[in-house]
């Protein structure tokens, strides 16, 4: 009874934000109550995680299992912490062991599927893995609201098309830099746009909301109610922007909330859900013959997305090597993307170039959090710490000034950069990336962006080439300056910043999807009117 009261007190303190006292209570329970020790340890580790003490959290959980034995919940928690720390192999191993003990944990099973797929070079196997997960763990939600009958072609083809975007990321999130033009510039005479925001809003949500009269905050609706609501509105095309991430509501898609259902750039791998008809993409992300990598049919556009640079970040900087008399590389991707292979490769570059330095911008919000595990990881990887600086998370304005202190950016692998690649290029940083031959989109993202804007000089195909190109740039810094002098203009004239064309192309794709639905045509891949098949492009050039 006493321990139950203590647990309740600890939970109350935790909910009130009194982390210190809550941790003390759970720690005491962990020490003296064997029956509740594992649960108490997980709460202590959770509080340590909130405070950014990830290494401490993992150490405590592993100590708890050493004393009281393995349990699937603790193993799952360790796996998630390890992934945040960039310890990919450990994360996968702990997730596997957790599922051996408790096979029905959908979240751990999804994590394992995602993490293993990130390292896989087998597209069809990735597709199979996600389809197996979806068939086992996604239960379509239920409601009594029927879907509207849209099959009066002559009437429906002249009506305004109702398109819904569903996401929890329409806030201060990477999605904002892609979605804004599509909200701001959509053709209101032909598209009735609806937003279904599934998470808490913030100040960025208020900015985005000004362009969408039909903004629905559905955060408090359960899946059954959301399904009913979307069907009642008569949405024609429902677009997922979150994929297998938080607040995605994929069970609503699995129940067929709209006649045509689409996924976009919220999740790079296939979703494995057969009720999602199309994936919006391009030939860079999904080259010819990539259909067998995806459950969804592929709608290939001329360009995957639009991009909006951060506000107030127009200034351009000259490469600092001239003033510093040495070259500085920078990693801007999230800590969890930094693999051991990437660290080892960066170490090799630094060993070959004693006059070079490296800045790593981490995802941690303070010096204390950064030092808790990431600096230790760098030291264990034998990086020359006298020439490596790890800095905590920066504000956006600070982040977009990194080009004033760094000469070029190094991409992570096998998980490539996303919006960070766009930001790096906008501030004028050449990006060095590795593009494997397997064409797995999450591994080729940066290379795809570089190809699209005409900066293939930064693309390598293996670690040796990566090291050699970095060395060439470091030893010939005038090449860096020459690249930097062209990047901003290349971005401005790229398809990513041709917002009018991107919006018109997307809406044209929506209308084609709807035409096919009205005519009862089968769902199959197609190209937008602006997309060019690579083989046809090569033939034209020849």
C-alpha positions as CSV (number, residue, x, y, z in Angstrom):
1,X,0.0,0.0,0.0
2,X,2.8,2.4,0.9
3,X,4.6,1.9,-2.4
4,X,1.2,2.4,-4.3
5,X,0.9,5.7,-2.5
6,X,4.5,6.6,-3.3
7,X,3.9,5.8,-7.0
8,X,0.8,7.9,-7.1
9,X,2.7,10.8,-5.4
10,X,5.5,10.3,-8.0
11,X,3.1,10.4,-10.9
12,X,1.4,13.6,-9.5
13,X,4.8,15.3,-9.1
14,X,5.8,14.3,-12.6
15,X,2.5,15.6,-14.1
16,X,3.1,18.9,-12.2
17,X,6.6,19.2,-13.7
18,X,8.4,18.6,-10.5
19,X,11.0,16.3,-12.0
20,X,13.5,16.3,-9.2
21,X,11.1,15.2,-6.5
22,X,9.4,12.7,-8.8
23,X,12.7,11.2,-9.7
24,X,13.7,10.9,-6.0
25,X,10.5,9.0,-5.2
26,X,10.8,6.6,-8.2
27,X,14.5,6.0,-7.4
28,X,13.7,5.1,-3.8
29,X,11.1,2.6,-5.0
30,X,13.6,1.1,-7.5
31,X,16.2,0.6,-4.8
32,X,14.0,-1.0,-2.1
33,X,11.0,-2.6,-3.8
34,X,11.9,-5.6,-6.0
35,X,8.3,-6.1,-7.2
36,X,8.0,-2.5,-8.5
37,X,11.7,-2.0,-9.4
38,X,11.5,-2.4,-13.1
39,X,8.5,0.0,-13.5
40,X,10.1,2.5,-11.2
41,X,13.4,2.3,-13.1
42,X,11.5,3.1,-16.3
43,X,10.1,6.3,-14.7
44,X,13.5,7.4,-13.5
45,X,14.9,6.8,-17.0
46,X,12.0,8.7,-18.5
47,X,12.7,11.7,-16.3
48,X,16.4,11.5,-17.2
49,X,15.4,11.5,-20.8
50,X,13.3,14.6,-20.4
51,X,16.4,16.3,-18.8
52,X,18.5,15.2,-21.7
53,X,20.5,12.7,-19.7
54,X,20.2,9.8,-22.2
55,X,23.3,8.0,-21.2
56,X,22.3,8.1,-17.5
57,X,18.9,6.7,-18.5
58,X,20.3,3.8,-20.4
59,X,22.9,3.0,-17.7
60,X,20.1,2.9,-15.1
61,X,17.8,0.6,-17.2
62,X,20.6,-1.8,-17.9
63,X,21.6,-1.9,-14.2
64,X,17.9,-2.6,-13.4
65,X,17.8,-5.5,-15.8
66,X,21.1,-6.9,-14.4
67,X,19.5,-7.0,-11.0
68,X,15.9,-8.0,-11.7
69,X,16.1,-9.6,-15.1
70,X,15.0,-8.7,-18.7
71,X,11.6,-7.4,-19.4
72,X,10.2,-6.3,-22.7
73,X,9.1,-2.8,-21.7
74,X,12.6,-1.9,-20.4
75,X,14.2,-3.4,-23.5
76,X,11.9,-1.3,-25.7
77,X,12.7,1.8,-23.7
78,X,16.5,1.2,-24.1
79,X,16.0,0.7,-27.8
80,X,14.3,4.0,-28.3
81,X,17.0,5.8,-26.2
82,X,19.8,4.1,-28.1
83,X,18.3,5.3,-31.4
84,X,18.1,8.9,-30.2
85,X,21.7,8.6,-29.3
86,X,22.6,7.3,-32.8
87,X,23.5,3.8,-31.5
88,X,21.6,2.1,-34.3
89,X,22.8,-1.5,-33.9
90,X,22.1,-1.4,-30.1
91,X,18.7,0.0,-30.8
92,X,17.8,-2.7,-33.3
93,X,19.2,-5.5,-31.0
94,X,17.2,-4.4,-28.0
95,X,14.0,-4.0,-30.0
96,X,14.5,-7.5,-31.4
97,X,14.9,-8.9,-27.9
98,X,11.9,-7.0,-26.6
99,X,9.7,-8.5,-29.3
100,X,11.0,-12.0,-28.6
101,X,9.5,-11.5,-25.1
102,X,6.4,-9.6,-26.1
103,X,5.6,-10.0,-29.9
104,X,2.5,-7.9,-29.8
105,X,4.1,-4.5,-29.1
106,X,3.1,-2.6,-32.2
107,X,5.3,0.5,-31.5
108,X,8.5,-1.6,-30.9
109,X,7.7,-3.7,-34.0
110,X,7.3,-0.6,-36.1
111,X,10.5,0.9,-34.7
112,X,12.4,-2.2,-35.6
113,X,10.9,-2.3,-39.1
114,X,11.9,1.4,-39.7
115,X,15.4,1.1,-38.3
116,X,16.2,-2.1,-40.2
117,X,14.8,-0.6,-43.4
118,X,17.0,2.5,-43.0
119,X,20.0,0.2,-43.4
120,X,18.6,-2.1,-46.0
121,X,19.5,-2.1,-49.7
122,X,16.6,-4.3,-50.7
123,X,13.6,-2.3,-51.7
124,X,11.2,-5.2,-52.2
125,X,12.1,-6.5,-48.7
126,X,11.4,-3.1,-47.2
127,X,8.0,-3.1,-48.8
128,X,7.2,-6.6,-47.5
129,X,8.3,-5.7,-44.0
130,X,6.0,-2.7,-43.8
131,X,3.1,-4.6,-45.3
132,X,3.6,-7.3,-42.7
133,X,3.6,-4.7,-39.9
134,X,0.5,-3.0,-41.3
135,X,-1.5,-6.2,-41.7
136,X,-0.7,-7.3,-38.2
137,X,-0.9,-4.1,-36.2
138,X,-3.2,-1.6,-37.9
139,X,-6.8,-2.1,-37.1
140,X,-9.0,0.0,-39.4
141,X,-11.2,2.3,-37.3
142,X,-15.0,1.9,-37.5
143,X,-17.9,4.3,-37.9
144,X,-21.5,4.2,-39.2
145,X,-21.1,7.2,-41.5
146,X,-21.2,6.1,-45.1
147,X,-18.9,7.5,-47.7
148,X,-20.6,9.8,-50.2
149,X,-21.3,8.4,-53.6
150,X,-19.1,10.3,-56.1
151,X,-19.7,8.3,-59.2
152,X,-21.9,10.7,-61.1
153,X,-19.1,11.7,-63.5
154,X,-20.7,14.5,-65.4
155,X,-21.7,16.2,-62.1
156,X,-18.6,15.4,-60.1
157,X,-16.0,16.4,-62.8
158,X,-17.3,20.0,-62.7
159,X,-17.4,20.3,-58.9
160,X,-14.7,21.9,-56.8
161,X,-12.3,19.2,-55.6
162,X,-12.2,18.7,-51.9
163,X,-8.6,17.9,-50.8
164,X,-7.7,17.2,-47.2
165,X,-4.2,17.2,-45.7
166,X,-3.9,15.3,-42.5
167,X,-1.0,15.7,-40.2
168,X,0.2,16.6,-36.7
169,X,3.2,18.4,-38.1
170,X,1.6,21.6,-39.4
171,X,3.6,23.6,-36.8
172,X,7.2,24.5,-36.0
173,X,8.4,21.3,-37.8
174,X,10.3,20.6,-41.0
175,X,7.0,20.2,-42.8
176,X,6.4,23.9,-42.7
177,X,9.2,24.6,-45.1
178,X,7.6,22.4,-47.7
179,X,3.8,22.8,-47.2
180,X,3.5,26.6,-47.2
181,X,3.3,27.3,-50.9
182,X,0.7,24.6,-51.4
183,X,-1.5,26.3,-48.8
184,X,-0.9,29.9,-49.9
185,X,-1.2,29.5,-53.7
186,X,-3.8,26.8,-54.2
187,X,-6.4,27.5,-56.8
188,X,-9.5,28.3,-54.7
189,X,-11.8,28.2,-57.7
190,X,-11.0,24.5,-58.3
191,X,-9.6,23.2,-55.0
192,X,-11.4,23.4,-51.7
193,X,-8.5,22.7,-49.3
194,X,-9.1,21.2,-45.8
195,X,-6.5,20.8,-43.1
196,X,-6.9,18.2,-40.4
197,X,-4.4,19.1,-37.6
198,X,-4.1,16.1,-35.3
199,X,-1.7,17.7,-32.7
200,X,-1.3,20.7,-30.5
201,X,-0.9,23.9,-32.5
202,X,1.7,26.7,-32.1
203,X,2.6,30.1,-33.5
204,X,3.6,28.5,-36.9
205,X,0.2,26.8,-37.1
206,X,-1.4,30.3,-36.8
207,X,0.7,31.5,-39.8
208,X,-0.3,28.5,-41.9
209,X,-3.9,28.8,-40.9
210,X,-4.4,32.2,-42.5
211,X,-4.4,30.6,-46.0
212,X,-6.8,27.8,-45.2
213,X,-10.4,28.7,-44.2
214,X,-11.2,25.1,-43.7
215,X,-8.7,24.4,-40.9
216,X,-10.0,21.6,-38.6
217,X,-8.2,21.0,-35.3
218,X,-9.1,17.4,-34.7
219,X,-6.6,16.8,-31.9
220,X,-9.3,15.7,-29.5
221,X,-11.2,13.5,-31.8
222,X,-10.7,9.7,-31.5
223,X,-10.1,7.8,-34.7
224,X,-13.8,6.7,-35.0
225,X,-15.0,10.3,-34.7
226,X,-12.4,11.6,-37.1
227,X,-13.3,9.0,-39.7
228,X,-17.0,10.0,-39.5
229,X,-16.1,13.7,-39.6
230,X,-14.0,13.4,-42.8
231,X,-16.7,11.3,-44.5
232,X,-19.3,13.8,-43.5
233,X,-17.4,16.6,-45.1
234,X,-17.2,14.6,-48.4
235,X,-13.5,14.9,-48.9
236,X,-12.5,13.6,-52.3
237,X,-8.7,13.1,-51.8
238,X,-7.1,12.7,-48.4
239,X,-3.4,13.2,-48.2
240,X,-1.2,11.9,-45.4
241,X,1.8,14.1,-44.4
242,X,3.1,12.2,-41.5
243,X,3.4,8.5,-42.4
244,X,4.6,6.2,-39.6
245,X,5.3,9.1,-37.2
246,X,3.4,10.6,-34.3
247,X,-0.2,11.8,-34.7
248,X,-0.6,10.2,-38.2
249,X,-4.0,8.5,-37.8
250,X,-3.2,5.8,-40.3
251,X,-6.0,3.6,-38.9
252,X,-8.4,6.3,-40.4
253,X,-6.7,5.8,-43.8
254,X,-7.0,2.0,-43.4
255,X,-10.7,2.4,-43.0
256,X,-10.9,4.4,-46.3
257,X,-11.9,7.9,-45.1
258,X,-11.9,9.2,-48.6
259,X,-12.3,7.7,-52.1
260,X,-8.7,8.6,-53.1
261,X,-6.0,8.4,-50.5
262,X,-2.4,9.6,-50.9
263,X,0.8,9.9,-49.0
264,X,3.6,12.5,-49.6
265,X,6.9,13.4,-48.0
266,X,6.1,12.8,-44.4
267,X,7.6,9.3,-44.5
268,X,10.1,8.1,-47.1
269,X,9.6,4.4,-47.0
270,X,6.4,2.8,-48.1
271,X,3.6,2.7,-45.6
272,X,2.5,-0.8,-46.4
273,X,-1.2,0.1,-46.2
274,X,-3.1,-1.1,-49.3
275,X,-5.9,1.5,-48.8
276,X,-3.4,4.3,-49.5
277,X,-3.6,4.5,-53.3
278,X,-0.8,6.8,-54.4
279,X,2.6,8.2,-53.3
280,X,3.6,11.7,-54.6
281,X,7.2,11.5,-55.7
282,X,9.6,12.1,-58.5
283,X,12.1,10.2,-60.6
284,X,15.0,11.1,-58.4
285,X,13.4,9.6,-55.3
286,X,11.7,6.8,-57.2
287,X,13.6,5.9,-60.3
288,X,12.2,3.7,-63.1
289,X,11.4,0.2,-61.8
290,X,11.0,1.4,-58.2
291,X,7.4,0.3,-58.2
292,X,8.2,-2.9,-56.4
293,X,9.6,-0.9,-53.5
294,X,6.2,0.6,-52.6
295,X,2.7,-0.6,-51.8
296,X,1.4,2.7,-53.2
297,X,1.2,3.4,-56.9
298,X,3.7,6.2,-57.8
299,X,2.6,9.5,-59.0
300,X,5.9,11.0,-60.3
301,X,6.0,14.7,-60.6
302,X,8.8,16.8,-62.1
303,X,9.8,17.8,-58.6
304,X,9.0,16.1,-55.3
305,X,8.2,19.3,-53.4
306,X,8.5,23.1,-53.1
307,X,10.8,24.6,-50.5
308,X,10.5,27.9,-48.5
309,X,13.7,29.2,-46.9
310,X,13.5,30.3,-43.2
311,X,12.4,34.0,-42.8
312,X,15.2,36.5,-42.2
313,X,17.9,34.3,-43.6
314,X,18.7,36.0,-46.9
315,X,22.3,37.0,-46.1
316,X,25.1,35.2,-47.9
317,X,28.5,34.5,-46.4
318,X,32.0,34.1,-48.0
319,X,33.8,30.9,-47.2
320,X,35.7,31.4,-43.9
321,X,38.7,29.3,-44.9
322,X,40.5,32.4,-46.2
323,X,40.4,34.1,-42.9
324,X,40.9,31.0,-40.8
325,X,43.7,29.5,-42.9
326,X,42.0,26.1,-42.5
327,X,38.9,24.4,-43.7
328,X,36.0,23.6,-41.4
329,X,33.4,20.9,-42.2
330,X,30.0,20.9,-40.5
331,X,27.4,18.3,-39.7
332,X,23.9,19.7,-39.4
333,X,21.7,16.5,-39.3
334,X,20.1,15.3,-36.2
335,X,22.3,13.3,-33.8
336,X,20.2,10.2,-34.3
337,X,21.2,10.1,-38.0
338,X,24.9,10.1,-37.2
339,X,26.0,6.5,-37.6
340,X,29.2,4.9,-36.4
341,X,30.2,4.6,-40.1
342,X,29.8,8.3,-40.6
343,X,31.9,9.1,-37.5
344,X,34.6,6.7,-38.6
345,X,34.6,8.3,-42.0
346,X,34.8,11.9,-40.6
347,X,37.7,10.7,-38.4
348,X,39.5,9.4,-41.4
349,X,39.1,12.7,-43.2
350,X,40.5,14.6,-40.2
351,X,43.4,12.2,-39.9
352,X,44.3,12.7,-43.6
353,X,43.9,16.5,-43.3
354,X,45.6,17.8,-40.2
355,X,44.6,21.4,-41.0
356,X,40.9,20.7,-41.1
357,X,38.2,20.9,-38.4
358,X,34.7,19.7,-37.8
359,X,31.7,21.2,-36.2
360,X,28.8,19.0,-35.2
361,X,25.5,20.7,-34.4
362,X,23.7,18.3,-32.2
363,X,20.0,17.9,-31.3
364,X,20.6,18.5,-27.6
365,X,19.3,21.7,-26.1
366,X,22.1,22.4,-23.6
367,X,25.8,21.9,-23.0
368,X,25.0,19.5,-20.2
369,X,22.8,17.3,-22.4
370,X,25.3,17.4,-25.2
371,X,28.1,16.3,-22.9
372,X,26.0,13.6,-21.2
373,X,26.5,11.1,-24.1
374,X,27.4,12.6,-27.4
375,X,30.8,14.0,-26.6
376,X,31.6,10.7,-24.9
377,X,30.6,8.9,-28.2
378,X,32.9,11.2,-30.2
379,X,35.8,10.4,-27.8
380,X,35.1,6.7,-28.0
381,X,35.2,6.9,-31.8
382,X,38.7,8.4,-31.5
383,X,37.9,11.7,-33.2
384,X,40.6,14.3,-32.7
385,X,38.7,16.4,-30.2
386,X,41.1,19.3,-30.4
387,X,39.7,19.9,-33.9
388,X,36.1,18.8,-33.3
389,X,33.5,21.0,-31.8
390,X,30.1,19.6,-30.7
391,X,27.5,22.4,-30.1
392,X,24.0,22.2,-28.7
393,X,20.9,22.9,-30.7
394,X,20.8,26.4,-32.3
395,X,18.0,28.8,-32.9
396,X,17.0,29.0,-36.6
397,X,18.7,32.3,-37.1
398,X,21.9,30.9,-35.5
399,X,21.6,27.8,-37.5
400,X,21.3,29.7,-40.8
401,X,24.5,31.6,-40.0
402,X,26.6,28.5,-39.8
403,X,27.9,29.2,-43.3
404,X,29.9,32.1,-41.8
405,X,32.0,29.7,-39.7
406,X,32.0,26.5,-41.8
407,X,33.1,25.9,-45.3
408,X,31.1,22.9,-46.4
409,X,28.6,20.4,-45.0
410,X,29.1,16.7,-44.6
411,X,26.0,14.5,-44.9
412,X,25.2,11.5,-42.7
413,X,24.8,8.0,-44.0
414,X,23.1,5.6,-44.6
415,X,20.3,7.9,-43.4
416,X,20.6,11.1,-45.5
417,X,19.6,14.6,-44.6
418,X,16.2,16.0,-45.3
419,X,15.2,19.7,-44.8
420,X,18.7,20.3,-43.4
421,X,20.1,19.7,-46.9
422,X,17.8,22.5,-48.2
423,X,18.8,24.8,-45.4
424,X,22.5,24.1,-46.0
425,X,22.2,24.9,-49.7
426,X,20.2,28.0,-49.1
427,X,22.9,29.4,-46.8
428,X,25.5,28.6,-49.5
429,X,27.1,25.5,-48.1
430,X,28.3,22.8,-50.6
431,X,27.1,19.4,-49.3
432,X,29.2,16.3,-49.5
433,X,27.0,13.2,-49.6
434,X,27.1,9.5,-50.4
435,X,24.6,8.0,-52.8
436,X,24.6,4.2,-52.8
437,X,23.6,2.3,-55.9
438,X,20.5,0.7,-54.4
439,X,18.3,3.9,-54.8
440,X,16.6,3.5,-51.4
441,X,15.1,7.0,-51.1
442,X,16.0,7.6,-47.4
443,X,19.6,6.9,-48.3
444,X,19.7,9.1,-51.5
445,X,17.6,12.1,-50.4
446,X,20.5,14.6,-50.4
447,X,21.9,13.3,-53.6
448,X,18.5,13.6,-55.2
449,X,18.3,17.3,-54.2
450,X,21.8,18.0,-55.4
451,X,21.0,16.4,-58.8
452,X,17.9,18.4,-59.1
453,X,19.6,21.8,-58.6
454,X,22.7,20.9,-60.7
455,X,25.2,20.3,-57.9
456,X,26.2,16.8,-58.6
457,X,29.8,17.7,-57.7
458,X,29.1,16.8,-54.1
459,X,27.8,13.3,-54.8
460,X,30.0,10.2,-54.1
461,X,29.1,6.5,-54.3
462,X,31.1,4.9,-51.5
463,X,33.2,5.8,-48.4
464,X,36.5,5.9,-50.3
465,X,35.1,8.5,-52.8
466,X,33.6,10.4,-49.9
467,X,36.9,10.7,-48.1
468,X,38.8,11.5,-51.3
469,X,36.4,14.3,-52.3
470,X,36.4,15.8,-48.8
471,X,40.2,15.7,-49.0
472,X,40.2,17.3,-52.4
473,X,38.0,20.2,-51.2
474,X,40.1,20.7,-48.1
475,X,43.3,20.8,-50.0
476,X,41.9,22.9,-52.8
477,X,39.7,25.4,-50.9
478,X,39.3,27.7,-53.9
479,X,37.0,24.9,-55.3
480,X,34.8,25.4,-52.2
481,X,34.6,29.2,-52.8
482,X,33.7,28.6,-56.4
483,X,30.9,26.2,-55.5
484,X,29.6,28.6,-52.8
485,X,29.4,31.5,-55.3
486,X,26.8,29.6,-57.4
487,X,24.7,27.8,-54.9
488,X,22.2,30.5,-53.9
489,X,21.4,31.3,-57.5
490,X,21.0,27.6,-58.3
491,X,18.5,27.3,-55.5
492,X,16.6,30.3,-56.6
493,X,16.3,29.0,-60.2
494,X,15.6,25.4,-59.1
495,X,12.3,23.6,-59.4
496,X,12.0,23.7,-55.6
497,X,11.6,27.5,-55.5
498,X,9.3,27.6,-58.6
499,X,6.3,27.6,-56.3
500,X,3.6,28.5,-58.8
501,X,4.7,25.5,-61.0
502,X,4.9,23.1,-58.1
503,X,1.4,24.0,-56.9
504,X,-0.2,23.8,-60.3
505,X,1.6,20.4,-60.9
506,X,0.3,19.0,-57.7
507,X,-3.3,20.1,-58.4
508,X,-3.1,18.6,-61.9
509,X,-2.0,15.3,-60.3
510,X,-5.0,15.5,-57.9
511,X,-7.4,16.0,-60.8
512,X,-5.9,13.1,-62.7
513,X,-6.3,10.8,-59.7
514,X,-9.9,12.0,-59.3
515,X,-10.6,11.4,-63.0
516,X,-9.3,7.9,-62.8
517,X,-11.5,7.3,-59.7
518,X,-14.6,8.6,-61.4
519,X,-14.0,6.4,-64.4
520,X,-13.4,3.3,-62.2
521,X,-9.9,2.9,-63.6
522,X,-7.5,0.8,-61.6
523,X,-5.0,2.5,-59.4
524,X,-1.6,2.5,-61.1
525,X,1.5,4.6,-61.4
526,X,1.5,7.6,-63.7
527,X,3.6,10.7,-64.4
528,X,2.5,14.3,-64.2
529,X,2.5,16.3,-67.4
530,X,5.7,18.0,-66.4
531,X,7.6,14.9,-65.3
532,X,10.2,13.5,-67.7
533,X,11.2,9.9,-67.7
534,X,15.0,9.6,-67.3
535,X,15.4,7.4,-70.3
536,X,13.5,9.9,-72.5
537,X,15.6,12.7,-71.1
538,X,18.8,10.8,-71.9
539,X,17.6,10.1,-75.4
540,X,16.9,13.8,-75.9
541,X,20.3,14.8,-74.7
542,X,22.0,12.3,-77.1
